[in-house]
Amino acid sequence: MDQSSITPNTSNQQLVINGDNDSATALLQEKQARRRETLSDVTLKEFMTVGILCFVNLINYMDRFTIAGVLDDVKKEFDIGDDMAGLLQTVFVVAYMIFAPIFGYLGDRYSRRGIMAFGVGLWSATTLIGSFIPHFATFAVFRGLVGIGEASYSTIAPTIISDLFVGNVRSKMLAFFYFAIPVGSGFGYIVGSVAGAIAGDWRYGLRVTPFLGAAAVALMIFVMENPERGQAEDCHMKPTSYSDDLKSLVKNPSFMLSSLAFTCVAFVTGALAWWGPQFIFLGLTLQPNTDITLERVALIFGAITMLSGVVGVPLGAWLGAALTKQFPRSHPIICGVGLLVSAPMMTLAMLLCEGYFYAPFVLMFFGEVALNINWAIVADMSLYVVIPPRRSTAEAFQILISHMFGDAGSPYLVGVISEALKLYYSTPSEPASKTAEFRSLQYALFVTCFVEVVGGIFFLITALYIVRDKLKVDRAIAEAEAQNTEPSHSNAQEPLGGD
């Protein structure tokens, strides 16, 4: 079912009176006029709800990247190479993306509070249990179980924010929510390296977030608000069948193109987040008179990731809010320009890593700022071009696509390319040197810079369709409400038939 077919524009009910479209337009204008446009209009419970969702998102990404901060220790304990180390993250993401559509379907039809509480409880428990497992294969399985739990939360949480707010306030709240992604990722590097260093065992880094997860479950059950679907937009649409949902999403050009662009973002962030500290460490160790540990590199990388999120996510939200009223196509253009600016900065940072200490960190900071600009904007776009009853499905579908072709494979792909290049640089009698290890990983990571450019192009193409698709959703919501509020339809059919 096409997105536009949500509106009942082929029925006698709508065709009988020429004023129906006028009624829908009037309702749309009225709904836009009464939108809350400032944060002062938000209630305390709504603030608390967003705060709880942000807290869970923070510990979610802390958990994802704790291992990346101690990856060298993990490789040594399990005696694995770059390819198997990359596979460890791929197992997590594959489980995450496979179960996302299931939770998306459930989230559009059943209690979102219960589903999220179950998911957060699952990944907290499996993270804690996994930290005690001594065998690599079993440890990888438990990382997959963590992905299942996180899928339940990530598909549903943005839709709750969407059902609480609209317009400018929604954009600001989504920016706050996605602000937790780079900050949580940075905390993950720091927690993993610091807890491991203090305890003398990298596994203690995995034992921090489960206790925070238990607190999050209690907050979701007893404090968080659980709004009706479409509440903020006064939408009373009923869910359609799952097949109709998927058909509509596939035929929605703004949603599909932005999802493809976001897939490129996921590919880049997945690879850089997993291999970034290891790559920088290898480059710095090649410099003369440089004494540095992987733990210190992870700390610096984590701090840069957090700071870039503090700057980039609010900057993107501010640019989107400032420009969209005068230039309605600004959202995808901002995202596209951000990726096209980030690509050369990341490339230059990788090239300078072998010869300079500070320059790569500075360039990566600005490259990550440009990359982080898109987080809140992409989420907002994905919500306002899809009608409320299928937004959880849309989130799940986007997660499936972006992870299947993005960060599910990018850490493993980079690891495989790196290992292949190591074999090229080595001989049977002499293993690859430190320089060869660095060069292999450097060339493998150059793939991410190319993918950034591709993502930027997809975002710019999205700008051609975004205004039309958003208007379709706004009108579909207004016309559905017009039908619910005008009892004259049923009585009007008889005069038409008598003619």
Salt bridges, closest charged atoms under 4 A:
ASP20 OD2 - HIS489 ND1 3.22
GLU30 OE2 - ARG34 NH1 3.10
GLU46 OE1 - ARG36 NH1 2.94
ASP63 OD2 - ARG143 NH2 3.75
ASP72 OD2 - LYS76 NZ 3.37
GLU77 OE2 - ARG203 NH2 2.73
ASP82 OD1 - LYS75 NZ 2.59
ASP82 OD2 - LYS422 NZ 2.91
GLU150 OE1 - ARG64 NE 2.96
ASP163 OD2 - ARG112 NH1 2.74
GLU233 OE2 - ARG170 NH2 3.20
GLU233 OE1 - ARG391 NH1 2.89
ASP234 OD2 - ARG34 NH2 2.55
ASP245 OD2 - ARG109 NH2 3.41
ASP245 OD1 - ARG390 NE 3.05
GLU354 OE1 - ARG439 NH2 2.85
ASP407 OD1 - HIS403 ND1 2.34
GLU419 OE2 - LYS422 NZ 3.18
ASP469 OD1 - ARG468 NE 3.29
ASP474 OD2 - LYS470 NZ 3.04
GLU479 OE2 - ARG475 NH1 3.63
GLU481 OE1 - LYS31 NZ 2.91
GLU486 OE1 - HIS489 NE2 3.97
